[in-house]
Amino acid sequence: MPFADLADAKLNYRLDGPAEAPVLLLSNSLGTDVSLWDPQMPALSQKFRVLRYDTRGHGASSATPGAYTLDQLGGDAVALLDRHGIARAHVAGVSLGGMTAQWLAINAPERVNKIVPCFTSAHIGNADMWNQRIAAIQAKGMVAVTEGVLERWFTPDYHKAAPQVIERFRQMLLSMPPAGYCSAIAAVRDMDLRASLGRIKAPTLVISGRGDLSTPPAQGEAIAAGIPAARFELVDAAHIGNVEAAEAVTKLLLDFL
């Protein structure tokens, strides 16, 4: 299990694919880990040097104390690229990872080729909603939110069709460090990229899910509308659409990148 030593944290990462291939950086969603991208790896690792990692506070990466910011998480991604001597990369991310992709294209455009924000938003909800979630987890642990999160992550039909996948993600959520998860919630709570989208010059593909209740298609459309010449695509899935609609998302990624 390789780790990248950053200034104040260790990031668990995986690096797959031909050494000479273009680099693709993959960032995970709130509440998941590096395995989120497993459905895409057989295809992506044939065409790209794929660098994926556990966001700070998730999986095997450090759960450093204090509220995180998107600036901090975006800085982690830049530091990870630096750690591997990677000057530029394509970037794709789901949910929180999609916010990180947008941040990189806005704040470190020289490090980005193309970006694919998936099942994400430039601004989500209000502070009270996120603070209530933090308080619930602080009081009762991850069990307080796990079932509600799973209901929003996957459509009812997928819950029935793939119970083994649902169980895998249930265990993933339950194993999240509560403090790290709450710290990452703060980054989502305080994030508002709407006014900066016009600064994104990287070619952009935004992917949304028809059944996504967490970041509905209108939020993906708003990202695409705010970025010059961005493209918008819709798939039949809820919030973790790269899993539920794995084949469709993989094809969109390959075709665009």
GIKARA-V682128 format. One record per residue. SS is DSSP state (helix for helix, strand for strand, loop for the rest). PHI is phi in whole degrees, 0 to 359 (NA if undefined). D_CENTER is the distance of its C-alpha to the mean C-alpha in whole Angstrom. Layout:
# GIKARA-V682128
[[SS:PHI:D_CENTER] [SS:PHI:D_CENTER]]
This chain:
# GIKARA-V682128
[[loop:NA:21] [loop:284:20] [strand:233:19] [strand:257:19] [strand:276:21] [loop:262:20] [loop:301:22] [loop:227:21] [loop:202:19] [strand:245:18] [strand:251:15] [strand:285:15] [strand:217:14] [strand:228:15] [strand:230:17] [strand:228:18] [loop:101:20] [loop:298:23] [loop:299:24] [loop:270:25] [loop:283:22] [loop:301:20] [strand:273:17] [strand:237:13] [strand:266:11] [strand:244:8] [strand:241:5] [loop:271:4] [loop:275:4] [loop:302:7] [loop:91:10] [loop:238:9] [loop:223:9] [helix:301:10] [helix:288:12] [helix:309:9] [helix:269:10] [helix:307:13] [helix:298:15] [helix:271:14] [helix:295:15] [helix:304:19] [helix:278:19] [helix:294:16] [helix:286:18] [helix:279:22] [helix:253:21] [loop:226:18] [strand:274:18] [strand:265:15] [strand:249:13] [strand:235:10] [strand:206:10] [loop:277:10] [loop:305:8] [loop:314:12] [loop:88:13] [loop:236:11] [loop:53:13] [loop:265:16] [loop:285:15] [loop:297:17] [loop:257:17] [loop:293:19] [loop:285:21] [loop:94:20] [loop:293:18] [loop:275:15] [loop:237:14] [helix:294:12] [helix:302:15] [helix:293:15] [helix:291:11] [helix:295:11] [helix:296:15] [helix:299:13] [helix:296:12] [helix:297:15] [helix:296:17] [helix:293:15] [helix:299:16] [helix:300:20] [helix:302:20] [loop:257:20] [loop:66:22] [loop:262:20] [loop:283:21] [loop:217:19] [strand:208:16] [strand:290:14] [strand:225:10] [strand:231:8] [strand:206:4] [strand:257:3] [loop:58:4] [helix:304:4] [helix:296:2] [helix:291:5] [helix:293:7] [helix:297:7] [helix:299:8] [helix:298:11] [helix:302:12] [helix:298:13] [helix:293:14] [helix:277:16] [helix:258:17] [loop:223:17] [helix:299:18] [helix:288:21] [helix:260:18] [strand:241:16] [strand:267:17] [strand:244:15] [strand:234:12] [strand:227:10] [strand:283:8] [strand:245:7] [loop:49:8] [loop:214:8] [loop:208:11] [loop:265:13] [loop:193:14] [loop:231:14] [loop:66:17] [loop:229:20] [helix:300:20] [helix:299:22] [helix:301:20] [helix:291:18] [helix:294:21] [helix:295:22] [helix:295:19] [helix:301:19] [helix:297:23] [helix:297:23] [helix:290:21] [helix:297:23] [helix:278:26] [helix:231:25] [loop:85:22] [helix:296:19] [helix:299:22] [helix:293:22] [loop:238:19] [helix:302:18] [helix:293:20] [helix:295:19] [helix:295:15] [helix:299:16] [helix:298:18] [helix:272:16] [helix:287:13] [loop:227:16] [loop:291:19] [helix:304:22] [helix:297:23] [helix:288:20] [helix:304:21] [helix:286:25] [helix:279:24] [loop:224:22] [helix:299:23] [helix:291:22] [helix:290:18] [helix:302:18] [helix:295:20] [helix:298:18] [helix:286:15] [helix:299:17] [helix:293:18] [helix:298:15] [helix:296:15] [helix:295:18] [loop:271:18] [loop:296:15] [loop:296:17] [helix:305:18] [helix:294:19] [helix:294:15] [helix:298:14] [helix:295:16] [helix:298:15] [helix:287:12] [helix:304:13] [helix:300:15] [helix:295:12] [helix:291:11] [helix:304:15] [loop:267:16] [loop:277:14] [loop:211:16] [loop:259:15] [helix:302:18] [helix:285:21] [helix:256:19] [helix:301:18] [helix:295:21] [helix:278:21] [loop:283:18] [loop:256:20] [loop:294:18] [loop:306:18] [strand:229:15] [strand:243:14] [strand:256:13] [strand:243:12] [strand:234:13] [strand:250:14] [loop:302:18] [loop:258:18] [loop:279:15] [loop:271:16] [loop:280:13] [loop:229:12] [loop:301:15] [helix:308:16] [helix:300:18] [helix:286:15] [helix:294:14] [helix:298:17] [helix:294:18] [helix:298:15] [helix:298:17] [helix:293:20] [helix:275:20] [loop:251:19] [loop:305:22] [loop:62:22] [loop:285:19] [strand:247:19] [strand:239:17] [strand:227:17] [strand:241:17] [strand:235:17] [loop:274:18] [loop:193:16] [loop:261:14] [loop:283:11] [loop:265:10] [helix:288:11] [helix:290:10] [helix:266:13] [helix:293:15] [loop:242:16] [helix:303:15] [helix:296:18] [helix:294:17] [helix:293:14] [helix:300:15] [helix:296:18] [helix:299:16] [helix:298:14] [helix:297:18] [helix:296:20] [helix:283:18] [loop:278:17]]
